[in-house]
Amino acid sequence: MVPGCLIFSILASRFGLKKILIIGTLGYAPYAASLYVNNRYGVEWFVLLGATLCGISASALWASEGAIAVGYPLVHERGMYTGIWLGLRQLGQVIGASIQLSLNVDNNQRGSVGYQTYLVLVALQCLGLPLAFLSSPPPKAIRSDGTRVTTTGGPRKEIRLEIKKMWALMKEKRIYLLIPVLITFDWNRTYQGIYLTRYFTVRSRALSALTSAIVQIIADLFWGSFLDLKIFSRPKAAKITWTFFSVFMLAIFAWQVANEHFYSNSAEEVNLDWALPGFGRGFAVNCLFMFMNESHYIFVYWIVGTFDADVETITLSVGIVRAFESVGSALAFGIGAARVQPMINLTIAFVAFAVCIVPTYMVTFMVPDRPREKGKAAQDVAQGVAEAEA
């Protein structure tokens, strides 16, 4: 996905966002099917193939859906529309986790979920393809004020030129200052997966999947509304939001370190189930991490949307954002796959987040009151392309 998100954001300018979105729906069902086969029959090669197909497909989906969600709405509505988009992404998890919980509600032991859960995932993900055909290309998308999404029009763009534009964007200060938060913020998800598997019963993990989706939807809608409030300028909203994120994330990391120390040093095997005392302490912090992880997504995409008004530049910017997020995921899951001790994994995530605080705060000072209009964005990018060629 690291090169894939960049490639598909460039191809979206050549072939259109809708076509790339359709490609983005094709790899998820095979991956869910491979998880089913692995769970029931222990087959491993299919999981690797399914993950590869899903990675290619997700590259297209991530690049196109993000550009649609951020680039289509009016500038002053981008927070809410981005929140709605990210919230809708969680509906599948709400449905799947609800079914998963119903199938495992009596399983108060640690272990794996039943294979029927994966059949539900396959069915849900097969719906992606027909639904993608219902999306509108930019010229046919109508905004809330009745205007249409404008594009540069004319002949389809040369891929070579789009590559140069992307390279020019990557050299902009606000992009490379965002790289630390894109790579490091979400590292705790790997630890959270280990944490749930190590200490929680099957039905408690199913409950966690459901509540995680719900709190993430709440985060999307809350921050989407907050970031569009007219009582704050965009620069001030950016500073307030990131200050809160920094303080709150440091606090819940400290809470989780205390939990991990307590559970890993317990004389008895830890088995957290909702029917047993002490469940709330371990469960609540996971919900808070899921809330903040999702909050970080909407913040980053809102930040991207504050700089540029035109959908073409946003498409390339979103591709860059997605690519560096994938770098972070690869590193975080690589650490998880190395089977280091959970406390070490958590500590690495803690330190990684601390590293991103200052550069991200610097970006908040660069947020403009209004994004660059199409002509200014094109002029700035063209200048960057010329410098690259020189």
C-alpha positions as CSV (number, residue, x, y, z in Angstrom):
1,M,0.0,0.0,0.0
2,V,2.9,2.4,0.4
3,P,3.6,2.7,-3.3
4,G,0.0,1.7,-4.2
5,C,-1.7,4.7,-2.6
6,L,0.6,7.0,-4.5
7,I,0.1,5.2,-7.8
8,F,-3.7,5.0,-7.6
9,S,-4.0,8.7,-6.6
10,I,-2.0,9.5,-9.8
11,L,-4.1,7.1,-11.9
12,A,-7.3,8.7,-10.5
13,S,-6.3,12.0,-12.2
14,R,-5.9,10.0,-15.5
15,F,-8.9,7.7,-15.4
16,G,-11.3,9.3,-12.8
17,L,-12.0,8.7,-9.2
18,K,-15.1,6.5,-9.8
19,K,-13.1,3.9,-11.7
20,I,-10.4,3.8,-9.1
21,L,-13.0,3.5,-6.4
22,I,-14.5,0.4,-8.2
23,I,-11.1,-1.2,-8.3
24,G,-10.8,-0.5,-4.6
25,T,-13.7,-2.8,-3.8
26,L,-12.3,-6.0,-5.4
27,G,-9.8,-7.3,-2.9
28,Y,-11.6,-7.3,0.4
29,A,-13.8,-10.3,0.0
30,P,-11.0,-12.6,-1.1
31,Y,-9.1,-11.6,2.0
32,A,-12.0,-12.2,4.3
33,A,-12.5,-15.6,2.6
34,S,-8.8,-16.4,3.3
35,L,-9.3,-15.7,7.0
36,Y,-12.3,-18.1,7.0
37,V,-10.2,-20.8,5.4
38,N,-7.4,-20.2,7.8
39,N,-9.7,-20.2,10.8
40,R,-11.5,-23.4,9.8
41,Y,-8.8,-25.5,8.0
42,G,-5.5,-23.9,9.0
43,V,-4.5,-22.9,5.5
44,E,-1.8,-20.1,5.5
45,W,-0.8,-19.4,1.9
46,F,-4.3,-18.1,1.1
47,V,-4.0,-15.5,3.9
48,L,-0.8,-14.2,2.3
49,L,-2.4,-14.1,-1.1
50,G,-5.6,-12.5,0.2
51,A,-3.6,-9.9,2.1
52,T,-1.7,-9.0,-1.0
53,L,-4.9,-8.7,-3.1
54,C,-6.5,-6.6,-0.3
55,G,-3.4,-4.4,-0.1
56,I,-3.6,-3.6,-3.8
57,S,-7.4,-3.0,-3.7
58,A,-7.2,-1.0,-0.5
59,S,-4.6,1.3,-2.1
60,A,-7.2,2.2,-4.7
61,L,-10.0,2.5,-2.2
62,W,-8.0,4.6,0.3
63,A,-6.8,7.0,-2.4
64,S,-10.2,7.5,-4.1
65,E,-12.6,7.5,-1.1
66,G,-10.5,10.0,0.8
67,A,-10.3,12.4,-2.2
68,I,-14.1,12.1,-2.7
69,A,-14.8,12.8,1.0
70,V,-12.5,15.7,1.4
71,G,-12.6,17.2,-2.1
72,Y,-16.3,17.1,-3.0
73,P,-17.8,19.2,-0.2
74,L,-17.8,22.9,0.2
75,V,-14.7,24.2,2.0
76,H,-16.7,25.2,5.2
77,E,-18.4,21.8,5.3
78,R,-15.4,19.5,4.9
79,G,-15.1,18.7,8.6
80,M,-18.6,17.3,8.8
81,Y,-18.5,15.5,5.5
82,T,-15.2,13.9,6.4
83,G,-16.7,12.9,9.7
84,I,-19.7,11.3,7.9
85,W,-17.4,9.5,5.5
86,L,-15.2,8.1,8.3
87,G,-18.3,7.3,10.3
88,L,-19.9,5.4,7.4
89,R,-16.7,3.3,7.2
90,Q,-17.5,2.0,10.7
91,L,-21.0,0.9,9.9
92,G,-19.7,-2.4,8.4
93,Q,-17.8,-3.0,11.7
94,V,-21.0,-2.2,13.7
95,I,-22.9,-4.8,11.7
96,G,-20.2,-7.4,11.6
97,A,-19.3,-7.0,15.3
98,S,-23.0,-7.2,16.3
99,I,-23.3,-10.5,14.5
100,Q,-19.9,-11.6,15.9
101,L,-21.0,-10.8,19.4
102,S,-24.3,-12.7,19.0
103,L,-22.4,-15.7,17.7
104,N,-19.9,-15.7,20.6
105,V,-22.0,-14.3,23.5
106,D,-21.7,-17.5,25.5
107,N,-17.9,-17.9,24.9
108,N,-16.4,-16.6,28.1
109,Q,-13.0,-18.2,27.5
110,R,-9.9,-16.9,25.6
111,G,-9.4,-18.2,22.1
112,S,-10.5,-17.5,18.5
113,V,-13.9,-16.5,17.2
114,G,-16.1,-19.0,15.3
115,Y,-15.6,-19.4,11.6
116,Q,-19.2,-18.2,11.0
117,T,-18.0,-14.7,11.8
118,Y,-15.8,-14.7,8.7
119,L,-18.7,-15.7,6.5
120,V,-20.5,-12.6,7.6
121,L,-17.4,-10.5,6.6
122,V,-17.3,-12.1,3.2
123,A,-21.0,-11.3,2.6
124,L,-20.6,-7.7,3.7
125,Q,-17.6,-7.0,1.6
126,C,-19.2,-8.4,-1.5
127,L,-21.6,-5.5,-1.3
128,G,-18.8,-3.0,-2.0
129,L,-18.6,-3.5,-5.8
130,P,-22.3,-2.8,-6.7
131,L,-22.3,0.1,-4.2
132,A,-19.2,1.7,-5.8
133,F,-21.1,1.9,-9.2
134,L,-23.6,4.3,-7.5
135,S,-20.9,6.9,-6.8
136,S,-20.8,10.1,-8.8
137,P,-17.8,11.4,-10.7
138,P,-16.8,15.0,-9.8
139,P,-18.7,16.8,-12.7
140,K,-22.0,15.1,-11.6
141,A,-21.6,15.6,-7.9
142,I,-23.9,18.4,-6.6
143,R,-22.9,20.2,-3.4
144,S,-25.3,21.4,-0.7
145,D,-25.5,24.9,-2.2
146,G,-26.4,23.5,-5.6
147,T,-23.0,24.0,-7.3
148,R,-21.1,21.2,-8.9
149,V,-17.6,20.0,-8.1
150,T,-15.3,21.7,-10.7
151,T,-12.3,20.1,-12.3
152,T,-9.8,21.4,-14.7
153,G,-11.6,19.6,-17.5
154,G,-10.0,19.2,-20.9
155,P,-8.0,16.1,-22.1
156,R,-7.0,13.5,-19.5
157,K,-3.9,14.4,-17.8
158,E,-0.5,12.9,-18.5
159,I,0.7,10.5,-15.9
160,R,4.2,12.0,-16.1
161,L,2.9,15.4,-15.2
162,E,0.9,14.1,-12.3
163,I,4.0,12.4,-10.9
164,K,5.8,15.7,-11.0
165,K,2.9,17.4,-9.3
166,M,3.0,14.8,-6.6
167,W,6.7,15.2,-6.1
168,A,6.3,19.0,-5.8
169,L,3.6,18.5,-3.2
170,M,5.7,16.1,-1.2
171,K,8.4,18.8,-0.9
172,E,5.9,21.3,0.6
173,K,6.7,22.0,4.3
174,R,3.2,21.2,5.6
175,I,3.4,17.8,4.0
176,Y,6.7,16.6,5.4
177,L,5.9,18.0,8.8
178,L,2.8,15.8,8.8
179,I,4.8,12.7,8.1
180,P,5.6,11.9,11.8
181,V,2.0,11.9,12.8
182,L,1.0,9.9,9.8
183,I,3.5,7.2,10.6
184,T,3.4,7.1,14.4
185,F,0.0,8.1,15.7
186,D,-1.7,4.8,15.0
187,W,1.1,2.5,16.3
188,N,-0.9,1.7,19.4
189,R,-3.5,-0.3,17.3
190,T,-1.0,-3.2,17.0
191,Y,-0.5,-3.2,20.8
192,Q,-4.3,-3.0,21.3
193,G,-4.8,-6.1,19.2
194,I,-2.2,-8.0,21.3
195,Y,-3.7,-6.6,24.5
196,L,-7.2,-7.8,23.7
197,T,-6.1,-11.3,22.6
198,R,-3.8,-11.7,25.6
199,Y,-6.2,-10.7,28.3
200,F,-9.8,-10.7,27.1
201,T,-12.3,-13.5,26.6
202,V,-13.7,-14.1,23.1
203,R,-17.1,-12.5,23.9
204,S,-15.3,-9.5,25.5
205,R,-13.3,-9.0,22.3
206,A,-16.5,-9.2,20.3
207,L,-18.0,-6.5,22.6
208,S,-14.8,-4.4,22.1
209,A,-15.1,-4.6,18.3
210,L,-18.7,-3.3,18.6
211,T,-18.0,-0.6,21.1
212,S,-14.9,0.5,19.2
213,A,-16.9,1.1,16.1
214,I,-19.5,3.0,18.0
215,V,-17.0,5.3,19.8
216,Q,-15.2,5.9,16.5
217,I,-18.5,7.0,14.9
218,I,-19.0,9.3,17.8
219,A,-15.5,10.7,17.3
220,D,-16.1,11.3,13.6
221,L,-19.3,13.2,14.1
222,F,-18.1,15.2,17.1
223,W,-14.9,16.4,15.5
224,G,-16.5,16.9,12.1
225,S,-19.0,19.3,13.8
226,F,-16.3,21.0,15.9
227,L,-13.9,21.6,13.1
228,D,-16.6,23.3,11.1
229,L,-17.7,25.7,13.9
230,K,-17.6,29.3,12.8
231,I,-16.8,30.6,16.3
232,F,-13.1,29.6,15.7
233,S,-10.9,30.4,12.8
234,R,-9.4,27.4,11.1
235,P,-5.9,28.0,12.5
236,K,-7.3,28.4,16.0
237,A,-9.4,25.2,15.6
238,A,-6.3,23.3,14.5
239,K,-4.3,24.5,17.5
240,I,-7.1,23.7,20.0
241,T,-7.7,20.3,18.6
242,W,-4.1,19.2,18.5
243,T,-3.4,20.5,22.0
244,F,-6.2,18.4,23.3
245,F,-5.0,15.4,21.4
246,S,-1.5,15.7,22.7
247,V,-2.5,16.0,26.4
248,F,-5.2,13.3,26.3
249,M,-3.1,10.8,24.4
250,L,-0.3,11.1,26.8
251,A,-2.7,10.6,29.7
252,I,-4.3,7.4,28.2
253,F,-0.8,6.0,27.3
254,A,0.1,6.4,30.9
255,W,-3.1,4.6,32.0
256,Q,-2.3,1.8,29.6
257,V,1.2,1.4,30.8
258,A,-0.1,1.0,34.3
259,N,-2.6,-1.6,33.1
260,E,0.0,-3.6,31.2
261,H,2.3,-3.6,34.2
262,F,-0.5,-4.8,36.5
263,Y,-1.7,-7.5,34.1
264,S,1.7,-8.8,33.0
265,N,3.0,-9.1,36.6
266,S,-0.2,-10.7,38.0
267,A,0.4,-13.9,39.9
268,E,-2.7,-15.4,38.3
269,E,-3.7,-15.7,34.7
270,V,-5.6,-12.6,33.6
271,N,-9.0,-13.4,32.0
272,L,-11.0,-10.2,31.5
273,D,-14.7,-10.9,31.0
274,W,-17.6,-8.6,31.4
275,A,-19.1,-10.8,34.1
276,L,-15.9,-10.5,36.3
277,P,-14.7,-7.7,38.5
278,G,-12.0,-5.4,37.1
279,F,-13.3,-5.6,33.6
280,G,-14.1,-1.9,33.3
281,R,-10.5,-0.8,34.0
282,G,-9.1,-2.8,31.2
283,F,-12.0,-2.2,28.8
284,A,-12.4,1.6,29.1
285,V,-8.9,2.5,28.1
286,N,-9.2,0.5,24.9
287,C,-12.4,2.4,24.0
288,L,-10.6,5.7,24.6
289,F,-7.7,4.7,22.4
290,M,-10.1,3.8,19.6
291,F,-11.9,7.2,20.0
292,M,-8.6,9.0,19.8
293,N,-7.2,7.0,16.9
294,E,-10.3,7.8,14.8
295,S,-10.1,11.4,15.9
296,H,-6.6,11.6,14.5
297,Y,-7.9,10.4,11.1
298,I,-10.5,13.2,10.8
299,F,-8.0,15.8,12.1
300,V,-5.4,14.9,9.5
301,Y,-7.9,14.8,6.5
302,W,-9.4,18.1,7.7
303,I,-5.9,19.6,7.8
304,V,-5.3,18.5,4.2
305,G,-8.6,20.0,3.2
306,T,-7.7,23.4,4.7
307,F,-4.8,24.0,2.3
308,D,-6.3,23.3,-1.2
309,A,-9.8,23.8,-2.7
310,D,-9.6,21.8,-5.9
311,V,-10.2,18.1,-6.0
312,E,-7.3,17.3,-8.2
313,T,-4.7,18.6,-5.8
314,I,-6.5,17.0,-2.8
315,T,-6.5,13.7,-4.7
316,L,-2.7,13.8,-4.8
317,S,-2.4,15.0,-1.3
318,V,-4.6,12.2,0.0
319,G,-2.5,9.7,-1.8
320,I,0.6,11.0,0.0
321,V,-1.2,10.9,3.3
322,R,-2.4,7.3,2.8
323,A,1.0,6.1,1.7
324,F,2.8,7.4,4.8
325,E,0.0,6.0,7.0
326,S,0.7,2.7,5.4
327,V,4.4,3.1,6.2
328,G,3.4,3.5,9.8
329,S,1.1,0.4,9.7
330,A,3.9,-1.7,8.1
331,L,6.3,-0.7,10.9
332,A,3.8,-1.1,13.7
333,F,2.7,-4.6,12.5
334,G,6.3,-5.6,11.9
335,I,7.1,-4.8,15.5
336,G,4.0,-6.9,16.5
337,A,5.1,-9.8,14.3
338,A,8.5,-9.8,16.0
339,R,6.8,-11.1,19.1
340,V,8.4,-8.5,21.4
341,Q,7.0,-8.3,24.9
342,P,3.7,-6.3,25.1
343,M,5.2,-3.7,27.4
344,I,8.0,-3.1,24.9
345,N,5.4,-2.8,22.1
346,L,3.4,-0.3,24.1
347,T,6.5,1.7,25.0
348,I,7.5,2.0,21.4
349,A,4.0,3.3,20.5
350,F,4.2,5.7,23.4
351,V,7.5,7.2,22.3
352,A,6.5,7.2,18.7
353,F,3.5,9.4,19.5
354,A,5.6,11.7,21.6
355,V,7.9,12.2,18.6
356,C,5.0,13.5,16.4
357,I,3.7,16.1,18.8
358,V,6.0,19.0,17.9
359,P,6.1,18.8,14.1
360,T,2.3,18.4,14.0
361,Y,1.9,21.4,16.2
362,M,4.1,23.3,13.7
363,V,1.6,22.4,11.0
364,T,-1.2,24.0,12.9
365,F,0.5,27.3,12.6
366,M,0.5,27.0,8.9
367,V,-3.2,26.3,8.5
368,P,-4.7,29.1,6.3
369,D,-8.1,30.8,6.9
370,R,-9.1,29.7,3.4
371,P,-7.6,27.1,1.2
372,R,-5.7,27.9,-2.0
373,E,-8.1,28.3,-5.0
374,K,-7.5,26.1,-8.0
375,G,-5.4,28.7,-9.9
376,K,-3.1,29.5,-7.0
377,A,-2.7,25.8,-6.2
378,A,-1.8,25.0,-9.8
379,Q,0.6,27.9,-9.9
380,D,2.4,26.8,-6.7
381,V,2.5,23.2,-7.9
382,A,3.8,24.2,-11.3
383,Q,6.5,26.2,-9.7
384,G,7.5,23.1,-7.7
385,V,7.5,21.0,-10.8
386,A,9.7,23.5,-12.6
387,E,12.1,23.5,-9.6
388,A,12.1,19.6,-9.7
389,E,12.9,19.6,-13.4
390,A,15.7,22.2,-12.9
